[in-house]
Amino acid sequence: MSTMDVATFSVYYGGNWVTSEDEEDAYIGGEVKMLVCKPEEFYTNLGSELGEAFYGKKVSYNYPYEDSKERKLLCERDSSFKKMCDGARWVKFVNVYLIDSEGDEEIGAEPCEEELRVERNVANFIDEDDDEQFDYHNTPPNSDDEGREEDEVKYVRCKRGSGVFKMNQVFDSLDEFKEALVDYALKGGWNIKQNRWGKDKCEAICGVEDSETPCKWRIYCAFEEPVGKFMVKTFEHEHSCTKDGYCKILKSRVIAKLFLDDIRSDPDFKPRTIEENILKNWNLVATIDKCRKGKKIALEIIQKEHEEQFYRLRDYKAELLRSNPESTVELNTVLDDDGSEIFHRFYVCFANLRKQWCTWCRPIFGLDGCFLKSTLKGQLLAAVGRDANNGMYPFAWAIVDVENEDNWTWFIQNIKKDCKNLQDGQGYTVISDRQKGLINAVDRELPKIEHRMCARHIYGNLKKLFPNSSEMKGLFWSVAESCILSEYEANLDRVKAYDIRLFEAIMQRNPANCSLAFCTPTASCIDVHNNISESFNNAIDPSRYYPMVEMLEIIRRRAMQRIEARKKKAEDHKGRFTKRATAFLAEEQTKLKFTKYVSGSSDGRCEVLDCGKSVSLHMGMRTCACRKWEMSGLPCRHALRIINKKKLNYEDYTSEWYSNAKQNHIYSSSIEPVNGLRFWKNSGSVIKPPPALVEEIQNTKGRKPKPKRKKARHESPTKKASRKKRIMHCGRCGEAGHNVTKCKNPVSEKNKSKKKTPIADGLDSLTQTQTTQDQEE
């Protein structure tokens, strides 16, 4: 074996990494074994030497002149192994560390781009102090050498986004160096351009064109073999030119990366807006064509992201089921003509959310769908329950291609399978809008459920019909919130007296479906709107701009953060009942001035006057003639009058659905943690995005086509006007074959009464003159 081909490996195993108080990492415990072999044979020799002690270990390495924090993960079938082998051939000595795979995560392991976008989206969900300032992407700027002489050259890294260059700066790749060039140009507004480039070198010079006094700014980066990294070897940092407002390195692909998130959140982001933002943010000028090409490249990158994430949907499903046992994750696909799988719909219901809702929440939930706002045009369906504080508690959601009866039926069937007590809907209440497919699906799958229509959607439709009706809002909501039939009919009479057209429009929409007068008290809820579901749609709005897997991950992470935040609030709350229930009772207390106690009996029956009208109650059965007590589960003002009169405790007459203990039970269990994308097992199956996705992205590219001319009624919608097979008639004499300019005939009787054109008048007089001359001759 030639000594030129071998390297020495110092293998540390059996210990763990420990961070000291001064934030220095040290490998504590274990043993050390020296291996001398070819770098390519390292794993083979290591397995032979350590045997079973090697299996299941996480491997990292660094060079003698690197700090312990600069260690990098090492995988046998990865590009990291090739980099290690290349560096080992030149350095000849490598430190290798083995720890248990369940131990702390290595510093060198960088999260993938998809996980970073999820992190950025959910970072500000909870308002709390975050003191962690360590950047896991970058190595500390100054690295102490180990095992080297004091006069050894120390290498520094370029901090990402800083736009600062120094001599002997090192980069892992030329792409990283080019990104630093862009940061430098944008930060200072300099015009620079690449002068030389290749697979192992890159040079940039000043791009200002001035033949008399050329600017001397120059930087050269090339691969340094002893270090195994790309290093800045030449750097002239002084500019002798004047900024011209342009930058030749700001190409369309760079623009695409700069505005990728903006275009991802808004596919209609205009090139003109990109041009204006470049001028505003960096004081640089970019042509509109370059911005247009940049947007096109960005859309291609987004399309590729969507396709890659569709490929991993089956792996994502497997990871959810592994980390959250007993959960339901259903992925439906359809077969293409060539036999490949195309995405159809995706359903998620976590076991802990399902159990908490079925056990501790009121038997009421809302169903609603919302549009996805990325280039993936589809719908997100969600089932949202209510917690003890009347807040939203989503427990199932799905991604479908369109909101129709088939998809709603499939979604409700999955909910029935997960929530065994739901069955045919007996004893449950659902609130939704008047979407026809949803109504039919509920009637078919849950025939005995109480189905309330969202009054807010009905009011929105009425507002479009009567935009100038100032009193319509109060009249409509008085009808919807009527708890007894007589009150409902009286409020309808008020609407009829106000505007008969408004009354007829309300009756056409069957107000009985959205009025409390026709609802049962089993749900202990007086809501006749689906604002809880709309609030959930608003809460997940940022995620609707992202690709499939990222969107689902953001929804899951936000659900976990919501549970954690509300759990802490419930633990800190001191009262017996939740905050909103207490606020409702406080509001009812303010209305006691309109009531007066009349009489009561020993069996709990009482009578109260409300604005001069008699109202009967039964304190034992917790019922009132106004039906507000049994509908909401909270004492109405009539009950509070009796409670105050007899010096009772109102908490004894409040439903336990609103207790803080119930709230603590609801949020006592959360979704189990899920590993990131790079930890998923690759199933190898490929799922293609739906064709609508590709068509939408393609339609977004390029300029907007000019609208076609609107054709008149007599014109053919498909054919252009043609003169073929048309017979010409004279407008003077009426005969065919010629027009008025060549007509020699007298004016016909039919056209004498018509207004003559100047040409016709001239021809007429000319004809009369010629006739007179002929007669004289």
N, C-alpha and C positions, 0 to 999 in steps of 0.2 A: 504493500500500500504506500503510495507516494505521500510524503509529508505535505505537499502542496494541496492535496485534496481533502485533508482531514481537519477537524476542529475539536477543541476541548469543550466539553459540556459539564458544568458544575450543577448537578441535579439536587435540589433541596426537596425532601418529601417527608411526610408525617407531621408537619407543623401547620401553623396558621399565621395569617397576617394580622398584626396588631398596630394600631395607631397610637402614638404617644401624645402627651399633652401639647408638645410643640408641633403637632400635626405631621410628624415624620412616621413613615410606614416601616415596619421591621418584621422579618420572618422569624417567628419564635418557635423553638422546639423542633423535633424531628431529627433526621440524619441527612448526610451529604454523601453523594456518590459521584465519582468522576468517570466520565465516558469520553473515549477518544475514538472517533469514527468519522466517516463521511457525513455531511449534514443530511443527505437524502436518506441515510440509513439510521437516523436518530431514533425514530419511533420503533423500528424493529429491534435495535439493541436495547432500548429502554424497557420494552416489554419482556425481553429475555432476562435482563438483570433484576427487575423488580417483581415480575410475575403478577400475582393477584393484587399486590399493593398498587399497581399502576392503573387498574381498571376502575372506571367511575370517577376519575380525578379530573379536575380542571387544570389546564396547563397554561402557564404564562412565562414570558421571558423578557430579559433586557440585556444590554451590552454593558461591559465593565464601566464605561464612562458615563452611563445613564443613571439617573436617580431611580430609586425604587418605585416612585410614583409613575415613572414612564414605562412600566412593564406593559406588555401587550399580550392579548390572548393568542393562543397557538392552537390551531386545529389541523389535523393531519390532511384532510382533503379540502383545503381552503387556500386562498391566495396568501394568507398570513404565513403558511408554512414555506411557500416559495420565497417570500421576503426574508424570512429567517435564514434560509439556506444561502441566499445571496449575500446577506450580511456576514454570516459565519465564515464564508470562504475568505473574506478580507480581514475581519477582526480576529478570527482564529480562536475566540473564547466567548462563550455565551453562558449566562446564568439562567437556569430553568427552575421554576417553582411549581410544585404540585400541591393542591388543596382539594378538600372534598367539594363535590359539585353543589352541595347544599350550603356551602359557605358564602362569605360575602362576595358580591359581584366585583369583578376585576375593574380597575380604573380604566383600562384601555378599551373596555367594551362599550362602544358607542351605540346608542339606540338608533333604530332605523328611522327614515324620514317620516313614515306614516305615524309612528309612535310620537315623534316630536310634534306633529301637527295636532294630534289628540291632546297632548300635554298642554300646548299653547291654548287650545280651545277651552279646556276645563280649569285652567290655572286660576282664573279670577272668579270661580263660582262661589267660593267661601271667602268672606272677608276676614282674614286672619294674617298675623305677621309671619313673614317667611324670612328667616335669618340665614338660610343656606345660600351662599354666594358662590359656591364652588362650581366651576364650569367643567362638566365631564367631557366636553368635546376637545378641549385644548390642554396641552401639557403646560405646566408652569413656565413662565417666560425664561427663567434662569435655572439651569440644571447643574447640580453639583456632580463633579466627576468622582467615580469610585475606582480605586486601584490604579490611578494614573499619577504621573508626576505633577508637581505644582505648576510648572510652566506649560501644561497641556492647554491647547486651545479649547475654550468653552463655546458650545453651540447654543443658539437661542432660536426659539420658534416665533413665528409671526402670529400675533393674536388675531383671530378671525374678526374681520370687520373694522380693525383699527386703521388700516391704510398706512402703516408705518413700515419702512424697510430699513434694514441694517446689514452691514457686512457680516458674512458667515451665518446668516439666517438659514434655517433648514426647513424643507417642506417634504411631505410624504409623497407628493406627486406633482407633476407639472400643472395639472388642473387646479390644485390648491394654490400654486404660484400665480396662475392666471386670474383666479378669483381675487387674490391680494392686489394684483395690478388694477383690477376694476375698482376695488375699494379705495386704492390710492387716487385714481383718476376722479372718482366721484367726490371724495372728501375734499380735494383741493381744486376741483374744476379744471384739471390739467388735460391738455390734448396730447395723448401718447398713442403710440402704435407699435405693433410687433414688427421687428426688423428681421430676426432670424428665429427659426423654430425647427424642431425635430423631435424624435421620440425621447431624447435624453438632454435637450438643451432648449433654451428660449431666451431671446433678447428683445428688449423694448427700448425705444428711443422717443425723443420728443417729436410730436406730430405737427408742430407749427412750421409752416413752410416759409422760411426766410433765408434766401440764398446768400445774402450779404453777411449776416451774423448768425449762423446756425447754432441752435441751442445744444449745449454739451450734455444735457441730462441723458443718462443711459444706465440701464441695469441689465445684468447678465446672470442667468441661473442655469446650472448644469448639474448632472449627476456626479456625486462624489463617492467613488467606489469604496474607500476605507470606512466611510460612515454609513453607506447604504441609503443615503437620502439625497434629495436635490438641494443644492446650496447656492446662495448668492455669492458669486465670486468677484463681480465688478459692480460698483454702484457709484455713479456720479449724481449726487443728490441736488445740486444747485441748478435752478432754471435761470437762463439769461434771456428768455423770451417773454412776450406779453401774451396773456391768455386771450384766445380768439373766440371762446364760447363754443368750440366744437371738441369732439373727442372721437378719434378714429377707432379706438378700441371698444366704443359703445355700439356694438353691432346688434343685429336683430335677435340673435340667440341670447345675448346678454340682457337685452330689454325683456325678452320672454321670461327669464329667470327673475328679474327685478319685479315684474308685475304679475307673477304667476298666481299668487294668492288673490289678488284683486280680480283677475280674470276667472279664477275658479269660483269665487263668490258671486261674480256677475259676468256671465258669458257675453253679455251685450256691452261690456266695457269698450268704449270707442277708442280707436287709434288716436283721434284728436285729443282725447282726454289724457292718453299716455304721453303725447307730445307736450301737453301743458304741464303735466306733473313733473316731467324731466326738467323742464325749464324752471319750474317753481322750486323743486327740491334741490337741484344740483347746479342750477344756472348754466345748463348746457342745452345746445340746440340739437334736436334729432329730427330727421326728415319724416314726413308723414308716411312715405313708402316704407321706411325702415320700421316705423311703429306698427304698420299694418302687417309686415312680415313677422315682426316679433309676436304679435297677437296670434297669428296663424301657428307659429311654432309652439306657443303656450297651449293652444287648444290641442295640438297633437300630443304634447306631454300629458295633458289632462286625460285625453283619450287613452293613452297608454297606461296611466295610473288606474283608470277604471277597469280596463281589461285585466291588468295584473291582479287587482283586488277581487275581481270576479273569479279569477283562477283559484284564489285562496279561500273562497267561501266554504267549501267542504272542510278544509282544514280548520277554519274558524268555528264551524259547527262542532267538530270533534273536540276542540279545546274548551268550548262552553260546556259541553256535556261531561268532559273530564273534570273540570274545576267545579261545576255545579251539578252534582248528581241529582237524579229525579227531575231535572228541569226538562222542558219540552222545547226542542229546536227543530223546526221542520224546514227543509229546503226542497222546493219543487222545481223541476226542470222539464223542458219539452225537447223532443228530438228534432233536429234539423233534417233536411233532405239528405245530407251526407252522413247522418248518424251521430253528429256531435251534439252535446248537451247545451241548451240555451236556457238562461235564467228565466224563471217564471215568477216565483214569490218566495218569501222568507218569513218565518214566524218564530217569535221568541217569547217564552214565558218561564221566568226563573222560579225554581221551586220555593225558595224562601218568600218571595213576593206573593206567590199564589197562596201559600199556607197562611200568611199573615192576613191577607185580605179575606179569605174564606172564614177565618176564625174570629177576627177582632173587628172587622169593618162592617158598616151598615150594608144591608142587602140592596145597594143601589150603585149603578155605575153608568158612565157615559160612553157612547160610541161616536167616533168622529174620525175623519180623514183629512189629511193636509197634503199639499203638493210638495214634491222635492224640487229644490231650487238650483240644483247643479245641472250639468248637461244631461244627467240621467233623469228623464221625464217619467215620473211614476207617482205613486201615492203611498203615504205612510198611514196605516190604520192603527188605532190605539183604543184600548179599554182602560178607562180611568175611574178608580173608585174614590171614596172620600174617607179621610181619617177622622179622628175624634174632634179635631179642631176645624173640621169642614174644609180641609186642604186636600189638594190632589194627591192620589196614590195610584200611579200607573202600575199595572201588573201584567200587561201583555201588549205587544205591538208587532206589526208585520209590515213588510215592504211588498207592494203589489204593483202591477203595471198600470192598472186603471181601477177607479172606484166604481164597481158595478155589482150586480146582484150575485154573480158567481163568486167573486172574491169575498164579498161580505158573508156569504153563506159558508165558505171555507173557513173564514176567520172565526165566526161564531161557533162552528162545529169544533174547532180546536179549543176554544174557551170552555165549551161544554165538557170536552174530554178531560181538561185540566181541573175544572171546578165541578166535582162530582155532584155537589148539592144543587147545582143550577138546574139540571135536568130539563124540564119543560118550561121553566121560568116561574113556577108557582111560588109566591112569596117574595119575588124580586121585582125591582123597578129598573128600567133603562131609560135614559134620556138621549135623544139624538135629534138631528135636523130632519127635514122632510125629503131626504134623498130617496128616490123611488126604489132603487135596488136594495138599500138598507132596510127600508120598511118591509119589503117583501121577504127579505132574508129573516128578519126578526119574527114576522108572522109565521113563517114556515118552521123555523128551528125552535122558537120560544113562544109557543101559542098561548100560554097562560101567563105570560109576564105582563106587568103593567108598563105600557109604553107611553111615556110623556114626550110630546113634541117640544122642541126648543122654542119658547116664545120670542126670544131675541131675534131669531131668524125670520119669524113671521112679521115682527115689528119692522125689521129692516126692509122687507118686501113692501109693506104698507107705506113706509116712509118714501119709497121711490114713487109710489102712485100719488101720494098726497104730500109733496115736499113743503108746502106752505101752510100746512095745518098745525098751528101752534099748540093746540090742546090735545092733539091726537095721542101723544105719548102717555100723558096721565090717564086718559080714558081707556086706552088699550091695556095698560098694566093693571088698572083697577079690575078689569075683566079677568085677566090672567091670574091675579092673586086673590080672587074671591074664593073663600074657603067653604061657603055654604051656597046652596042653590038659589035661595031667595036673593042673596047679595049679588050673585052672578047675573040673574035676570034683571035686577034693578040697574046694574052697571051697563048692561046691554041696552036698556031703554034710554039711558043717558047718551050713549053713543048714537042711537037712532035719532034722538031729538037734536043732537048736534049736527050730524051730517048723514043723511040717508045713504049716500054713496059709500061712505066709510063703513057704515053698518053692513051693507051688502058685501063689501069686500072682506070684512072680518068673517061673516057667516060662510062665505065661499071656502074659507080656509079651516072650517070646523074648529072653532075656538074651544070646544069641549076637550080636545086632545091636549091643550096646553093650559087648562084652568084647574086650580087646586080643588074646585068644587066637585070634580069628578074623579079625584085621586084618592087612593087608599092610604091609611096611616102606617102601613107596615114598614116603610123605609125610614120613618122619622126624619123626613127632609121636606122642606117647603120650597125647594128650588123648582122653578118651571123653565129654567134655561140651562144650557149646556156650557156655561162659562168655564167650568172646571176643565173640560176637554180643550177649550180654546186656550186656556192658560198653559196647558201642557204643550200645545202646538207652539205657543210663543216661547216657552222655556227651551225647547229643542230647536228653535229657529236657526241658531248658528250652525248646527250640525247638518242642516238640510242642504248646505252648499257643498258638502264634502263627498268624496267617493263612498262606495257602499260600506266597506268594512270600517272605515274611519267613522262614518256616520253612526253605525250601530255601536261602535265602541264609545263614542262621545255620549250617546244616549244612556248607555250602561253606566259609564263613569259618573255622569250627572245624577243618575238615580242613586248611586251609592253615596255621593256627597250630600244629596238632599236628605237621605235617611240619617246620615251621621249628624247633620246640622239639626234636624228636628228631634233627634234622640237627645241631644244635649239640651235643647230648649225645654223638652218635656221633663228632663231630670232637674233642671233649674227652676221650673215652675212650681210655686208653693201652694197654689190653690187646689181644691178638690176637682174642679172642672176647668176645662180649657179656656183659653183667653177669649175666643170668639163667642163661646156659649155665655160666658160672664158678661161680655159686651151686649149680647142680645137681651139678657135679663135686665141689665142696667137701662137699656132703652125702653123696655116695657115698664120699668119703674117710673119713668118720667110721665107716663100716660095714666098713672093712678088718679090724677086730679079729675079725670073725666068719669071715674067710677065711684060707686057708693054701695057700702054693704047694706043688705036688706034683712036677710034672715038666714038661719042655718039649722040643721037638724043633727041628731046624734049619729045617724047612719052615713054622714058625710055629704048629704045633699045641701046645697047652698044656693042663694040667689043674690045677684048683684045688679045694680042699675048702671048702665053705660050710656051716658048722654040721654038719660030718661027712658031707655029701653031696658026691659028686664032680661037678664041672661042667667040661665041655670047651670050649675056645675055639680060634679060628683068628685069630691076630693079623693075618695078611696079608689075609684076607677080611673082617676086622672083624665077626666073628660070635661069638655066645656061645650056649650051650645055653639060657640063660634068656630069650633073644630081646630083652632090654631094650636091648642095644647097637644092633642093627640097627633096632629100632623107633623109637628116639629119635635116633640119630645121635651120641649121646654115650657115652663109655666107661662101662660098668657097674662095680660094685665088683670083679668078677672080673677084668676087663681091667685095672683100675687096680692090682690086686695083681701082675699080670705086669709092668706098666709100671714099678712101683716096684722089683720084684725085679731086673729087667734094666737099671734106671737109664735108661729111655727117656723121651722127652718126650711127655706126654699130649696135647699140642696136635697132634702128628702123627697122632693116632688119633681126632681129633674132626672131625665133619662140617663142611664149609665153609658149610653153610647157616646156621651160628651165628657166622660170622666178623664182626668189626666192619667189615671192608672191604665185606662184603655189605650191612651196615646203612647204610653211607655211600652205596652205590650206590642203595639203595631210596629214600632220602630226598634224593637229589641233584636231583630234579626235582619241582616242585609244580604246583598249578593256576595257570593264568595269571590275572592280575587282571581283574576284571569291573567295568564302569561301574555307577554307581548308577541308580536308577529314573528320575531326571529326564533322563538322557542316552540313554534307549532310544528307538529310532524307533517311532513309533506306527503300527501296522499297520492300525488301524481295525476289526479283527475283534473280535467280542464273544463271549465264552465264558461261559455261565451256570454257576453252582455247581450241584451235584447237588441234586435235590429234598430229599434227606435232610437237607441242611444247613439249609434254610429251615424244615422241619418241626421239627428239633431246637431251633432258636432260638425258634420259636413255642411249643413245649411248655414251654420254660423260663420264659416270661413268666407273670405272674400268680401267684395263690395255688395251692397244691397242692390238687387236688380231693379231696373226702372219699371214702374207700373205700366201696364199696357193701356192703350187708349180705349176709353169707354165707347162702344159702338152704339149707334142709334137703333131704334126699334126696327127700321126697315132693312138694316144691314145684317148680313149673315154673321153669326157668332164665330165661325171658323174660317170663312173664305173672305178674301179681299175683293173690293169692288172692281169689276172688269167691264170694258166697253164692248166686249165680244157679244155678238148676237143681239145687239141693241139697234133699233130702227130709229133714225134721226127724223124729226118732224120740224117743219118751218114754223116759227112763231108768228109769221105774218099772214101767210096764206093757208097754213095748216096741212100742206101736202108733204109727203115723205120723200126722202132722198136728198134734201138740201136744207140749209139753215137760212136765217134771215139776211145774212150778208150777201148771199148769191141769189136771192129771190128776185124774179122779174115779173111775178104775177101781182095783180091788184090785191088789195087787202080784202080778206074774206069778211062776209057779214058777221060772222061769229066774233072776229077780232076787232071790229070797228069800234065797239064800245070800250075796249081795253085801252089803257094808257100806252101811247106809242113811245118807243125809245127814240133817241135822237137819230140813230142809224136808220130806223124804220121811217121816220119822217123825211129824212134826206132821200132815201130810196123812193119813197112815195112821190115826192115832188119831182124827182128826176124822171120817173116813169110817166107822170102826167105831161111833162114838157116834151118828152119824146113822142108821146101820142099826139099832141097838138101839132108838132112839126110834121108828122107823117100825114095828118089830115090836110094840112095846108098844101103839101106837095101833091 
